[in-house]
């Protein structure tokens, strides 16, 4: 988050000064274990720079690429040894292919402003870096640039908006027709709204702190409903209170379609709650968005274990993962 805001501030400043800028992004990576997506290094031709990729461990290839990319797109490959990776705070060694490309002034200004202000935004480009599109604002509706045609732009924007609705920063590469593209989406920091009292509330707050999420707790109905009305796609509700009055919080979120909606309680409590929600006019399609009882089936007993279970389901749902053991799954570990 710190690197991202620094990059955004620099991009906005350079755009205001009329200084050409470039970005370096991650095209492909292997190794490194769990690492943040949406990494961004930005700079100018005279050597000013901000942001980072892989905590600066690939600067020997990233910085020359950044300087040349102000005028000419290009790619570079790099590898980080185990000692260097661990010293920088990464889990393990790894390598990556980086893409560097120019960022036109209007696109730089739009992306920079969104990153600084913590708003949802996206950067899409062709894999060769010759065409760039930036989307920002609510629903990513403010668009600057093009990837070469309306047909390509519409498909890319639809995918960017879909990724933004998931509520997690993401990097993705794929083909739109015959056009290979790379997409980066950045979303606001998650706020977890915890409604109710009890030991689990403190445990959930501790988990949020570890994840860098914001915690908001409410125990009264009216402020809880107000908080739900302010939800974004990145936010999470965990309802601890079983009282029927608090169904109003669920109704607000289930109808809006925003964020992750979870509720604790026994299976009997959930059955009763589901009946009340149907009686309140919630459709089966809307009800399918309610995760209750919320959490992964890890046999959680203590409040701390329950909090891990709850956060685990939030992450699994966002990333489209099963929540099962890694050893039984295929594909990349993390992200």
TITI-149820 format. One line per 2 residues: their letters; for each residue x, y negated, z of N, C-alpha, C, O. Coordinates in steps of 0.1 Angstrom, whole numbers, plus 2048, in hexadecimal, padded with zeros to 3 digits. Example, Ala and Ser with C-alpha at 12.3 -4.5 7.8 and 13.67 -1.06 7.14 Angstrom:
2
as = 884,839,84E,87B,82D,84E,884,821,84E,88E,821,855  880,816,847,889,80B,847,881,800,84F,886,7F5,850;
END
This chain:
335
xx = 808,80C,800,800,800,800,809,7F3,800,806,7EA,7F9  813,7F3,808,81C,7E8,809,823,7E5,7FB,823,7DA,7F6;
xx = 828,7F0,7F5,82E,7EE,7E8,824,7E9,7DD,827,7E1,7D5  818,7EE,7DE,80D,7EA,7D5,80A,7DB,7D6,809,7D5,7CC;
xx = 808,7D6,7E2,805,7C8,7E4,811,7BF,7DF,80F,7B5,7D9  81D,7C4,7E2,829,7BC,7DD,829,7BB,7CE,82C,7B1,7C8;
xx = 826,7C7,7C8,826,7C7,7B9,81B,7BE,7B4,81D,7B6,7AA  80F,7BE,7BA,804,7B6,7B6,808,7A7,7B7,805,79F,7AE;
xx = 80D,7A3,7C3,811,795,7C5,81B,790,7BA,81A,785,7B5  825,799,7B7,82F,795,7AD,829,793,79F,82C,78A,798;
xx = 820,79D,79C,81A,79C,78E,812,78F,78D,812,789,783  80A,78C,797,802,780,796,80A,774,796,807,76A,78E;
xx = 815,773,79D,81E,768,79D,825,766,790,826,75B,78B  82A,771,78A,831,770,77E,827,76C,772,82B,764,76A;
xx = 81B,771,773,811,76D,769,80E,75E,76A,80D,757,75F  80D,759,776,80B,74A,777,816,742,772,814,737,76D;
xx = 822,748,773,82E,741,76F,831,743,760,83A,73D,75A  829,74B,75A,82B,74E,74B,837,757,749,83C,757,73D;
xx = 83B,75F,752,847,767,751,842,775,74C,83A,77B,753  848,77B,741,844,788,73D,848,792,748,853,791,74E;
xx = 840,79D,749,843,7A7,753,841,7B5,74D,83B,7B6,742  846,7BF,754,844,7CD,750,841,7D5,75C,843,7D1,768;
xx = 83C,7E1,75A,839,7EB,765,840,7F8,762,842,7FC,756  844,7FF,76C,848,80D,76B,83E,815,773,83C,813,77F;
xx = 839,820,76D,82F,829,773,834,837,771,83D,83A,76A  82D,840,778,831,84E,778,828,855,76E,81C,855,76F;
xx = 82F,85B,764,828,863,75A,826,871,75E,81B,876,75E  831,877,763,830,885,768,83A,886,774,844,87F,774;
xx = 836,88F,77D,83F,892,788,83F,8A0,78B,836,8A8,788  84A,8A5,791,84B,8B3,796,853,8B2,7A3,85C,8AA,7A5;
xx = 84F,8BB,7AD,855,8BA,7BA,850,8AF,7C2,844,8AA,7C0  858,8AA,7CC,855,89F,7D5,84A,8A3,7DF,848,89B,7E9;
xx = 843,8AF,7DE,839,8B2,7E8,82D,8A8,7E6,829,8A5,7DB  828,8A4,7F2,81D,89B,7F1,822,88D,7F0,82B,889,7F9;
xx = 81E,885,7E6,823,878,7E4,818,86F,7DF,80F,874,7D9  819,862,7E2,80E,859,7DF,80D,858,7D0,817,858,7C8;
xx = 800,857,7CB,7FE,855,7BD,7FD,846,7BA,7FC,83E,7C4  7FC,842,7AE,7FB,834,7AA,807,82B,7AD,806,820,7B0;
xx = 813,832,7AD,81F,82A,7B0,822,820,7A4,820,823,799  828,815,7A8,829,80A,79F,836,802,7A2,838,7FD,7AD;
xx = 83E,800,798,84A,7F7,799,848,7ED,78E,846,7F0,782  84A,7E0,792,847,7D5,788,854,7CC,788,85B,7CB,792;
xx = 856,7C5,77D,862,7BD,77C,862,7B3,770,859,7B4,768  86C,7AB,770,86E,7A2,765,87B,7A4,75E,883,7AC,763;
xx = 87D,79D,753,88A,79F,74B,896,79B,752,8A1,7A0,750  894,791,75B,8A0,78C,763,8A3,793,770,8AB,78E,778;
xx = 89C,79E,772,8A0,7A6,77E,897,7A5,78A,899,7AD,793  88D,79C,78A,884,79C,795,87B,7A8,795,877,7AD,78A;
xx = 878,7AE,7A1,870,7BA,7A1,869,7BB,7AE,86C,7B5,7B8  85F,7C4,7AE,857,7C7,7BA,850,7D4,7B8,84F,7DA,7AD;
xx = 84C,7DA,7C4,846,7E7,7C3,851,7F2,7C3,85D,7EF,7C5  84D,7FE,7C1,857,809,7C2,851,816,7BC,844,818,7BC;
xx = 859,81F,7B7,855,82C,7B3,85E,836,7BC,86A,835,7BC  857,83F,7C2,85E,849,7CB,868,842,7D4,873,847,7D6;
xx = 863,838,7DB,86A,831,7E5,878,82C,7E1,881,82B,7E9  87A,829,7D4,886,824,7CF,891,82E,7CC,89C,82B,7C8;
xx = 88D,83B,7CE,898,846,7CC,89B,848,7BD,8A5,84E,7BA  893,843,7B4,896,844,7A6,89A,837,79F,898,835,793;
xx = 89F,82E,7A7,8A2,821,7A2,8AD,821,797,8AD,818,78E  8B6,82B,798,8C1,82C,78E,8BB,82D,77F,8C1,829,776;
xx = 8AF,833,77E,8A9,834,771,89D,82A,770,89A,826,765  897,828,77B,88B,81F,77A,88E,810,777,887,80A,770;
xx = 899,80B,77D,89C,7FD,77B,8A0,7FA,76D,89C,7F0,768  8A9,801,767,8AD,7FE,759,8A0,800,750,89F,7F8,747;
xx = 898,809,753,88C,80B,74B,883,7FF,74D,87D,7FA,743  882,7FA,759,879,7EE,75C,87E,7E2,754,876,7DB,74E;
xx = 88B,7E0,754,890,7D4,74D,88E,7D4,73E,88A,7CA,738  890,7E0,738,88E,7E1,72A,880,7E1,726,87C,7DD,71B;
xx = 877,7E5,72F,869,7E7,72C,862,7D9,72B,857,7D9,726  868,7CF,72F,862,7C1,72E,85F,7BE,71F,856,7B8,71B;
xx = 868,7C4,716,867,7C1,708,864,7CE,700,85D,7CD,6F6  868,7D9,705,867,7E6,6FE,862,7F1,707,869,7F4,710;
xx = 857,7F8,704,853,803,70C,85D,80F,70B,864,810,701  85E,817,715,867,822,715,864,82C,720,85C,829,729;
xx = 86B,837,720,869,841,72B,877,845,730,881,843,729  878,84A,73C,884,84F,742,881,85A,74C,876,85A,752;
xx = 88A,863,74D,889,86E,757,893,86D,762,89E,868,75F  88F,871,76E,898,870,779,895,87C,783,88B,882,783;
xx = 89F,87E,78B,89E,889,795,8A4,883,7A2,8AD,87C,7A2  89E,888,7AD,8A2,883,7BB,8A5,890,7C3,89E,899,7C3;
xx = 8B1,890,7C8,8B6,89B,7D0,8AE,89C,7DE,8A8,892,7E2  8AF,8A8,7E4,8A9,8AA,7F1,8AD,8A0,7FB,8A5,899,802;
xx = 8BB,89E,7FD,8BF,894,807,8BA,886,805,8B6,87F,80E  8BB,882,7F8,8B6,874,7F5,8A7,872,7F7,8A3,868,7FC;
xx = 8A0,87D,7F3,891,87C,7F5,88D,87B,803,885,873,807  893,884,80C,890,884,81A,894,877,821,88D,872,829;
xx = 8A0,872,81D,8A4,865,823,89B,85A,820,89A,850,828  894,85B,814,88B,850,810,87D,852,816,874,84A,814;
xx = 87B,85D,81D,86D,860,823,865,869,81A,859,86A,81D  86A,86E,80F,863,878,807,864,886,80C,86D,888,814;
xx = 85B,88E,809,85A,89C,80E,866,8A4,80A,86B,8AC,812  869,8A3,7FD,873,8AC,7F7,878,8A7,7EA,873,89C,7E5;
xx = 881,8AE,7E4,887,8A9,7D7,87C,8AA,7CC,872,8B0,7CE  87F,8A3,7C1,876,8A4,7B6,87B,89C,7AA,886,896,7AB;
xx = 873,89B,7A0,877,894,794,86B,88E,78D,860,892,791  86D,885,784,861,87F,77D,866,879,770,871,875,76E;
xx = 85C,878,767,85D,870,75B,856,863,75D,84A,863,761  85D,858,75B,857,84A,75D,854,844,750,85B,846,746;
xx = 84A,83C,750,846,833,744,848,825,748,842,820,752  84F,81D,740,850,80F,742,84A,808,736,84D,80C,72A;
xx = 842,7FD,738,83C,7F6,72D,839,7E8,731,838,7E5,73D  838,7DF,727,835,7D1,72A,827,7D0,730,81E,7D9,72D;
xx = 824,7C6,737,817,7C3,73C,813,7B4,738,818,7AB,73E  80B,7B3,72E,807,7A5,72A,802,79C,735,7FD,7A1,73F;
xx = 804,78F,733,801,786,73E,7F3,787,744,7F2,787,750  7E8,788,73C,7DB,788,741,7D9,795,749,7D3,796,754;
xx = 7DE,7A0,744,7DD,7AD,74A,7E5,7AD,758,7E0,7B2,762  7F1,7A7,757,7F9,7A6,764,7F2,79E,76E,7F2,7A1,77A;
xx = 7EB,793,76A,7E4,78A,774,7D8,792,77A,7D6,791,786  7D1,799,772,7C5,7A0,776,7C9,7AB,780,7C3,7AD,78A;
xx = 7D3,7B3,77C,7D7,7BE,784,7DE,7B9,791,7DB,7BE,79C  7E6,7AF,790,7EC,7A9,79C,7E2,7A4,7A6,7E4,7A7,7B2;
xx = 7D8,79D,7A1,7CE,797,7AB,7C7,7A2,7B2,7C4,7A1,7BE  7C3,7AC,7AA,7BB,7B7,7B0,7C4,7BF,7BB,7BE,7C3,7C5;
xx = 7D0,7C1,7B8,7D9,7C9,7C1,7DB,7C1,7CE,7DB,7C6,7D9  7DD,7B4,7CD,7DF,7AB,7D8,7D3,7AB,7E1,7D4,7AB,7ED;
xx = 7C7,7A9,7DB,7BB,7A8,7E2,7B5,7B5,7E7,7AB,7B5,7EE  7BB,7C0,7E3,7B7,7CD,7E8,7AA,7D2,7E1,7A3,7DA,7E6;
xx = 7A7,7CD,7D5,79C,7D1,7CD,79F,7DD,7C4,7AA,7DF,7C1  794,7E4,7C0,796,7EF,7B7,79B,7EA,7A9,797,7DF,7A5;
xx = 7A5,7F1,7A3,7AA,7ED,797,7B1,7F9,790,7B3,803,796  7B3,7F7,783,7B9,802,77B,7C2,7FD,770,7C0,7F2,76B;
xx = 7CC,805,76D,7D5,802,762,7D6,80E,759,7D9,819,75D  7D2,80C,74C,7D2,817,743,7DB,812,737,7DB,807,733;
xx = 7E3,81C,732,7EB,819,726,7EC,825,71E,7E9,831,722  7EF,823,711,7F3,82F,709,801,834,70F,808,82C,715;
xx = 803,841,70C,80F,847,712,81C,840,70D,826,841,713  81B,83B,701,827,834,6FB,828,825,701,832,81F,6FD;
xx = 81F,821,709,81F,814,70F,81D,808,706,81F,7FD,709  818,80B,6FA,816,800,6F0,809,7F9,6F1,807,7EE,6ED;
xx = 7FF,7FF,6F8,7F2,7F9,6FA,7EE,7FA,709,7F0,804,70F  7E9,7EF,70F,7E6,7EF,71D,7D8,7E9,71F,7D3,7E0,718;
xx = 7D2,7EF,72A,7C4,7EA,72E,7C4,7E9,73D,7C9,7F3,744  7BF,7DE,742,7BD,7DD,751,7AE,7DB,754,7A8,7D3,74D;
xx = 7A9,7E2,75E,79B,7E1,762,79B,7DD,771,7A3,7E3,779  793,7D4,775,792,7D0,783,784,7CC,786,77B,7CC,77E;
xx = 782,7C7,793,775,7C2,797,76C,7CE,79B,76F,7D9,799  760,7CB,7A0,756,7D5,7A4,753,7DE,798,74F,7D9,78E;
xx = 754,7EB,79A,751,7F4,78F,75B,7F4,784,759,7F9,779  767,7ED,786,771,7EB,77C,76B,7E6,76F,76E,7EA,764;
xx = 763,7DB,770,75C,7D6,765,763,7CA,75E,760,7C6,753  76D,7C5,765,775,7BA,760,781,7C0,758,78A,7C5,75E;
xx = 781,7BF,74B,78A,7C6,743,793,7BD,73B,78E,7B3,735  7A0,7BF,73B,7AA,7B7,733,7B2,7C1,72B,7B7,7CB,730;
xx = 7B3,7BE,71E,7BB,7C7,715,7B3,7D2,70E,7A7,7D3,710  7BA,7D9,706,7B3,7E5,6FF,7BE,7EF,6FC,7CA,7EC,6FA;
xx = 7B9,7FB,6FA,7C2,806,6F7,7C1,809,6E8,7C7,814,6E3  7BB,801,6E0,7BC,802,6D2,7AE,803,6CB,7AE,802,6BF;
xx = 7A4,804,6D3,796,804,6CC,78C,806,6D6,78E,80C,6E1  77F,803,6D3,774,804,6DC,771,812,6E0,76E,814,6EC;
xx = 773,81B,6D7,770,829,6DA,779,82E,6E5,775,834,6EF  786,82C,6E4,790,830,6EE,78D,829,6FB,78D,82F,706;
xx = 78B,81C,6FA,78A,814,706,77E,818,70E,77E,819,71B  773,81B,708,766,820,70F,769,82D,716,764,82E,721;
xx = 770,836,710,772,843,716,77C,841,722,779,847,72D  786,839,720,790,837,72B,789,82F,737,78B,833,742;
xx = 781,825,734,77A,81E,73E,771,826,746,76F,825,752  76A,82F,73F,760,838,746,768,841,750,764,844,75B;
xx = 774,846,74B,77C,84F,754,782,847,760,782,84C,76B  786,83B,75D,78C,832,768,781,830,773,784,831,77F;
xx = 775,82D,76E,76A,82A,778,766,837,77F,762,836,78B  767,842,779,764,84F,780,76E,851,78B,76B,855,796;
xx = 77B,84F,787,786,851,791,784,847,79D,786,84B,7A8  780,83B,79A,77E,831,7A4,773,835,7AE,774,832,7BA;
xx = 768,83B,7A8,75D,83F,7B0,761,84A,7BA,75B,84B,7C5  76B,852,7B7,770,85C,7C0,775,856,7CC,774,85C,7D7;
xx = 77B,84A,7CB,77F,843,7D7,78D,846,7DB,790,844,7E7  796,84A,7D2,7A4,84C,7D5,7AD,848,7CA,7A9,84A,7BE;
xx = 7B8,842,7CD,7C2,83E,7C3,7C6,84A,7BC,7C9,855,7C2  7C7,849,7AE,7CA,854,7A6,7D2,851,79A,7D2,845,795;
xx = 7DA,85A,795,7E1,859,788,7DD,865,780,7DD,870,785  7DB,863,773,7D6,86D,76A,7DB,86B,75C,7DD,860,758;
xx = 7DE,876,755,7E3,875,747,7DA,87E,73F,7D7,889,743  7D7,87A,733,7CE,882,72A,7CE,87D,71C,7D4,873,719;
xx = 7C5,883,714,7C3,87E,706,7B5,879,704,7AC,880,709  7B4,86E,6FD,7A7,869,6F9,7A7,86A,6EA,7AD,862,6E3;
xx = 7A1,875,6E5,7A2,878,6D6,7B1,87B,6D3,7B6,884,6D9  7B7,873,6CB,7C5,875,6C8,7CE,86C,6CF,7DA,86B,6CC;
xx = 7C8,864,6D9,7D0,85A,6E0,7D4,85F,6EE,7CB,860,6F6  7E0,862,6F0,7E4,866,6FE,7E5,85A,707,7EB,850,703;
xx = 7E0,85B,713,7DF,84F,71C,7E3,853,72A,7E3,85F,72E  7E8,849,732,7EB,84B,740,7E3,841,748,7E2,835,744;
xx = 7DC,845,752,7D3,83D,75A,7D8,83C,769,7DB,846,76F  7D8,830,76E,7DA,82E,77C,7CE,827,782,7CA,81C,77D;
xx = 7C8,82C,78D,7BD,825,794,7C1,823,7A2,7C5,82C,7A9  7BF,817,7A7,7C1,813,7B5,7B4,80F,7BB,7AD,807,7B5;
xx = 7B1,815,7C6,7A4,811,7CD,7A7,80B,7DB,7B2,80D,7E0  79D,804,7E1,79F,7FE,7EE,7A3,809,7F8,79F,814,7F7;
xx = 7A9,804,803,7AB,80D,80E,79E,812,814,795,80A,816  79D,81E,817,791,824,81D,78E,81F,82A,797,81D,833;
xx = 781,81C,82C,77C,819,83A,773,824,83E,76A,828,837  776,82A,84A,76D,834,84F,764,82E,859,768,828,863;
xx = 757,82F,857,74D,82A,860,749,836,869,743,840,864  74B,835,876,748,840,87F,73C,83A,887,73D,830,88E;
xx = 731,841,886,725,83D,88D,721,846,898,71E,852,896  722,842,8A5,71F,84A,8B0,72B,84A,8BA,735,843,8B8;
xx = 729,851,8C5,733,852,8D0,738,860,8D1,734,869,8CB  743,861,8DA,748,86E,8DD,757,86F,8DA,75D,867,8D4;
xx = 75C,87A,8DF,76B,87C,8DE,76F,87E,8CF,77A,87A,8CB  766,883,8C7,76A,884,8B8,76C,877,8B2,774,876,8A8;
xx = 766,86D,8B7,768,85F,8B1,776,85B,8B2,77C,856,8A9  77C,85D,8BE,78A,859,8C0,793,862,8B7,79D,85D,8B2;
xx = 790,86E,8B6,799,877,8AE,798,874,89F,7A2,874,898  78C,870,89B,78B,86C,88D,793,85F,88A,799,85D,880;
xx = 792,856,894,799,849,893,7A8,84C,892,7AF,845,88A  7AD,855,89A,7BB,858,899,7BF,85E,88C,7CA,85B,886;
xx = 7B7,866,886,7BA,86C,878,7BA,861,86E,7C2,861,865  7B1,857,86F,7B0,84C,866,7BD,844,867,7C2,83F,85C;
xx = 7C2,842,873,7CF,83B,874,7DA,841,86D,7E2,83B,867  7DB,84F,86E,7E5,856,867,7E4,854,858,7EE,854,851;
xx = 7D8,853,853,7D6,852,844,7D6,844,83F,7D6,841,833  7D8,83A,849,7D8,82C,844,7CA,827,841,7C9,81C,83B;
xx = 7C0,82D,846,7B2,829,844,7AE,81F,84F,7B4,81F,85A  7A4,817,84C,79E,80E,855,792,815,85C,78B,81D,856;
xx = 791,813,869,786,819,871,77C,80E,876,780,804,87A  770,812,874,765,809,879,75B,812,881,757,81C,87C;
xx = 759,80F,88D,750,817,896,744,80E,899,744,803,89C  738,815,899,72C,80F,89D,723,819,8A5,724,825,8A2;
xx = 71C,813,8AF,714,81C,8B7,705,818,8B7,6FD,81F,8BB  703,80C,8B1,6F5,807,8B0,6F0,808,8A1,6F8,807,898;
xx = 6E3,80A,89F,6DE,80D,892,6E0,801,888,6E5,803,87D  6DC,7F5,88C,6DB,7EA,883,6E9,7E7,87D,6EB,7E6,871;
xx = 6F4,7E6,886,701,7E3,880,706,7EF,878,70E,7ED,86E  702,7FB,87B,706,806,873,700,806,865,707,809,85B;
xx = 6F4,802,864,6ED,801,857,6F4,7F5,84F,6F6,7F7,843  6F7,7EA,856,6FE,7DF,84F,70B,7E4,849,70F,7E0,83E;
xx = 713,7EB,851,720,7F0,84D,71E,7FA,841,726,7F9,838  714,802,841,711,80B,836,70E,803,829,712,807,81E;
xx = 707,7F8,82A,704,7F0,81E,711,7EA,818,711,7E6,80C  71C,7E9,820,728,7E3,81B,731,7ED,815,73D,7EA,811;
xx = 72D,7FA,815,736,805,810,73A,803,802,733,7FE,7F9  747,807,7FF,74C,809,7F2,74E,818,7EF,74C,820,7F8;
xx = 752,81B,7E3,754,829,7DF,75F,82F,7E8,760,83C,7E9  768,827,7ED,773,82C,7F4,770,830,803,779,836,80A;
xx = 764,82C,808,761,82D,816,75B,83A,81A,756,842,812  75B,83D,827,757,849,82D,74E,847,839,751,83F,842;
xx = 743,84E,83A,73A,84E,845,73B,85B,84C,73A,865,846  73D,85B,85A,73C,867,862,732,863,86D,734,85B,876;
xx = 726,869,86C,71B,867,875,71C,871,881,71B,87D,87F  71F,86C,88D,720,875,898,712,876,8A0,70F,880,8A5;
xx = 70B,86B,89F,6FE,86A,8A7,6F4,873,8A0,6F2,872,893  6ED,87B,8A7,6E2,884,8A1,6D4,87E,8A2,6CB,884,89D;
xx = 6D3,872,8A7,6C6,86C,8A9,6BF,869,89C,6C6,864,892  6B2,86B,89B,6AB,869,88E,6AC,85B,889,6AB,859,87D;
xx = 6AD,851,892,6AE,843,88E,6BA,841,884,6B9,838,87B  6C4,848,887,6D1,846,87F,6D0,84C,871,6D9,84B,869;
xx = 6C4,853,86E,6C2,857,860,6C2,84B,856,6C5,84D,84B  6BF,83F,85B,6BF,833,853,6CC,831,84D,6CD,82B,842;
xx = 6D7,834,854,6E5,832,84F,6E7,83C,843,6EC,838,839  6E3,848,845,6E4,852,83A,6DC,84E,82E,6E0,84F,823;
xx = 6D0,84A,830,6C7,846,825,6CD,83B,81D,6CD,83B,811  6D3,831,824,6DA,826,81C,6E5,82B,813,6E6,827,808;
xx = 6ED,834,819,6F9,839,811,6F5,843,806,6FA,843,7FB  6EB,84C,80A,6E7,856,800,6E1,850,7F4,6E2,854,7E9;
xx = 6D9,845,7F6,6D2,83E,7EB,6DC,836,7E3,6DA,834,7D7  6E6,830,7EA,6EF,827,7E2,6F9,82F,7DA,6FE,82A,7D0;
xx = 6FC,83C,7DE,706,844,7D7,714,83F,7DA,71E,844,7D3  717,837,7E4,724,832,7E7,72B,83A,7F2,725,83D,7FC;
xx = 738,83D,7F0,740,843,7FA,73D,851,7FD,735,858,7F7  743,856,808,742,864,80D,739,863,819,73B,85B,822;
xx = 72F,86C,819,724,86B,824,725,879,82B,721,883,826  729,878,838,72A,884,840,723,883,84D,722,878,853;
xx = 71E,88E,853,717,88E,860,71B,89A,867,71B,8A5,862  71E,898,874,721,8A4,87D,714,8A9,883,709,8A3,882;
xx = 715,8B5,889,709,8BB,88F,709,8CA,88B,70F,8CE,882  701,8D1,893,700,8DF,891,6F8,8E2,884,6F2,8D8,87F;
xx = 6F7,8EE,880,6F0,8F2,874,6E1,8EF,876,6DA,8EA,86D  6DC,8F1,882,6CE,8EE,885,6CC,8DF,884,6C2,8DB,87F;
xx = 6D5,8D7,88A,6D4,8C9,889,6D3,8C4,87B,6CC,8BB,877  6DC,8CA,872,6DC,8C6,864,6CF,8CA,85D,6CA,8C2,856;
xx = 6C9,8D5,861,6BC,8D9,85A,6B1,8CF,85E,6A9,8CB,855  6B1,8CC,86B,6A7,8C2,86F,6A9,8B4,868,6A0,8AE,864;
xx = 6B6,8B0,868,6B9,8A4,861,6B5,8A4,853,6B0,89A,84E  6B8,8AE,84C,6B5,8AF,83D,6A5,8AE,83B,6A1,8A8,832;
xx = 69E,8B4,844,68F,8B3,843,68A,8A5,845,682,8A0,83E  690,89E,84E,68D,890,851,690,887,845,689,87F,841;
xx = 69C,88A,83F,6A0,882,833,697,884,827,694,87B,820  693,891,825,68A,893,81A,67D,88C,81C,677,887,813;
xx = 678,88C,829,66C,886,82C,66D,877,82A,663,870,828  679,871,82B,67B,863,829,67D,85F,81A,67F,854,817;
xx = 67C,86A,812,67C,867,803,689,869,7FD,68B,866,7F1  693,86F,804,6A0,872,7FE,69E,87E,7F5,699,889,7F9;
xx = 6A3,87D,7E8,6A2,888,7DF,6AC,893,7E1,6B6,891,7E8  6AA,89F,7DB,6B4,8A9,7DD,6C1,8A5,7D7,6CC,8A9,7DC;
xx = 6C1,89E,7CC,6CD,899,7C6,6D5,890,7CF,6E1,891,7D0  6CE,887,7D6,6D4,87E,7DF,6D9,885,7EB,6E4,883,7F1;
xx = 6D1,88F,7F0,6D4,897,7FC,6E1,89F,7FA,6E8,8A2,803  6E4,8A3,7ED,6EF,8AB,7EA,6FC,8A3,7ED,707,8A9,7EE;
xx = 6FB,896,7EF,707,88E,7F2,70B,88E,801,715,88A,805  701,893,809,704,894,817,70C,8A0,81B,708,8AB,818;
xx = 717,89E,822,720,8A9,826,71C,8AB,835,721,8A3,83E  715,8B5,838,711,8B8,845,70E,8C7,847,706,8CD,83F;
xx = 714,8CD,851,71D,8C8,85A,72A,8C4,853,730,8CC,84B  730,8B8,855,73B,8B4,84E,748,8BB,853,749,8BD,85F;
xx = 751,8BD,84A,75E,8C4,84E,761,8D1,847,757,8D7,842  76D,8D4,846,771,8E1,841,770,8EC,84B,771,8E9,857;
xx = 76E,8F8,847,76C,903,850,77A,909,854,77F,912,84E  780,902,85E,78E,906,862,78D,90B,871,797,90D,877;
xx = 781,90D,876,77F,912,883,782,907,88E,787,90A,899  780,8FB,88B,783,8F0,894,77B,8F1,8A1,76F,8F4,8A1;
xx = 782,8EE,8AC,77C,8EF,8B9,77D,8E2,8C0,773,8DD,8C6  789,8DC,8C1,78B,8D0,8C8,787,8C4,8C0,786,8C5,8B4;
xx = 785,8B8,8C6,783,8AC,8BE,78D,8A9,8B4,78A,8A5,8A9  79A,8AB,8B7,7A5,8A9,8AE,7A4,8B2,8A2,7A6,8AE,897;
xx = 7A1,8BF,8A5,7A0,8C9,89A,794,8C5,891,795,8C7,885  789,8C1,897,77D,8BD,88F,781,8B1,886,77C,8B1,87B;
xx = 788,8A8,88B,78C,89C,883,794,8A0,877,792,89B,86C  79D,8A9,879,7A5,8AE,86E,79C,8B5,864,79E,8B3,858;
xx = 793,8BD,868,789,8C4,860,781,8BA,858,77F,8BC,84C  77C,8AF,85E,774,8A5,857,77C,89E,84C,778,89D,841;
xx = 788,899,850,790,892,847,794,89B,83B,796,897,830  797,8A8,83E,79A,8B1,834,790,8B2,829,793,8B3,81E;
xx = 783,8B3,82E,778,8B4,824,777,8A7,81B,775,8A8,80F  779,89B,822,779,88F,81A,783,88F,80F,780,88C,803;
xx = 78F,893,812,79A,893,808,797,89E,7FD,799,89B,7F2  792,8A9,801,78F,8B4,7F8,784,8B0,7EE,785,8B2,7E2;
xx = 77A,8A9,7F3,76F,8A5,7EA,774,89A,7E1,770,89A,7D5  77B,891,7E6,781,886,7DD,789,88B,7D2,788,886,7C6;
xx = 791,895,7D5,79B,89A,7CB,795,8A6,7C3,79C,8AB,7BA  789,8AA,7C6,783,8B5,7BE,78A,8C2,7C1,78B,8CB,7B9;
xx = 78F,8C4,7CE,795,8D0,7D2,78C,8D9,7DA,782,8D4,7E0  790,8E5,7DC,787,8EF,7E3,788,8ED,7F2,77F,8F0,7FA;
xx = 794,8E8,7F7,796,8E8,805,79B,8F5,80A,79D,8F6,817  79E,8FF,802,7A4,90B,806,7B3,90B,807,7B9,900,805;
xx = 7B9,916,80A,7C8,917,80C,7CF,914,7FF,7CB,919,7F4  7DA,90D,7FF,7E2,90A,7F3,7E8,917,7ED,7E9,918,7E1;
xx = 7EB,921,7F5,7F0,92D,7F0,7E7,934,7E6,7EB,93C,7DE  7DA,932,7E8,7D0,938,7DF,7CB,930,7D4,7C2,933,7CD;
xx = 7D2,924,7D2,7CE,91B,7C7,7D9,919,7BD,7E5,91C,7C0  7D5,916,7B1,7DF,913,7A6,7DF,904,7A4,7D7,8FC,7AA;
xx = 7E9,8FF,79D,7EA,8F1,79A,7F3,8EA,7A3,7F9,8F0,7AC  7F4,8DD,7A1,7FE,8D4,7A9,7F9,8D4,7B8,7EE,8D4,7BB;
xx = 804,8D4,7C0,801,8D2,7CF,801,8C3,7D1,80A,8BC,7CF  7F5,8BE,7D6,7F3,8B0,7D9,7EF,8A9,7CC,7F3,8AB,7C1;
x = 7E6,89F,7CF,7E1,896,7C4,7DA,89E,7B9,7D5,898,7B0;
END
